[in-house]
Amino acid sequence: MPRGGYHPNAYLTEYRNVKLGLKARTIILEFLERASAEVKLISKETGLPHNVVLHHLKLLESRGIVQRKSGRPSIWALTGLGQKRLG
């Protein structure tokens, strides 16, 4: 978990934002800021369960924050939409 709190794009206005969800989305978004990857790798590197990663990626995809690139397996990447970190 980052010192500065949650990632700016972790908060989803149309969803219930519980601490565990915000924390999971923050971890996923911070990972994707470094590199695009498939769900399996994101899960392995972050320590989050596969189903949790996939659930939050789909939520973020519905808001246009991440996108699934075609292919098997799907590669997830940030779209650049949403708030940027300051500093």
Secondary structure, 3 states (H helix, E strand, C coil): CCCCCCCCCCCCCCCCCCHHHHHHHHHHHHHHHHCCECHHHHHHHHCCCHHHHHHHHHHHHHCCCEEEECCCCCEEEECCCCCCCCC
